[in-house]
């Protein structure tokens, strides 16, 4: 893969199963989003409203949030933004009615992407969801600091 971009490498390898929290204003919409992305291999949990999303995230620990676009733009998200897990999880707005060229710039703050479901290609959807989830993990997961001294000590112990 010489010359391939890091993005292409990340999104083209076999993907792990992701957990998606599907959020809508109504049960029908949340379940519709869940069924669509479930067919793409994601494990989905469907909830209605922002408060339910906060509660569900505490026990489901989603890798990505697939949220009805109209919910993102018409309801206060303060509870969501202040939640320890939800505030660090990639959010993708899913629209059933608003086309990508109709999105307002003020509506994209803090959202990893938007998908227009009626014309969405399944492979493109899979690629966007996995890239958003991986980006959020890489950005927010903390790792323990490693020093050369600790690496040398581990090497010395394993040589014995």
Steps between C-alpha positions, in 0.01 A plus 500: 500500500778740419364848439160425654368762738456413866125553456485241219693250710276551805170466316589222257609221737247251646294686754428392855135481598395842619230585751275782378251695704218602264311804624183649355218735592255211463533125555423430134790717380749363754410143408516577126856632543585197716368250245688667214835500680435160658486359145848647452637296790478747788355397833231761558300623795213736425374773732270800480625843606809654653433391859453136395827519305686608814353211702563244224861611449581425862431129457554448125828695453441566128787547258297745293170685531269509200258780573208631300617833357181680601559399863852644490370835376173538688560382858744625766794261529646630829444168683672322213792743480559474875490120515845346544455229236262660251707817476795288381314281253482576128158626391369460147185684402262283297243680289196350335386831353777761491756459224871569569491826302218625727701476823570827676861570608389575856352151524827314454679592824628188674351258249732255321289483185161492335340225296191538281331164540275488189793500255771354722732235357552220754878481455534878535286488814714223648820689420380829655372333819818301555725798427306718746514234771872440449573872497314548828686208660838626383426851620348424839647175628774558747801275506749452775825688449789281394859597565817352363597402854182292549544339159859409587389352835235288326759379246745411781231305686394306195864409421536315829 
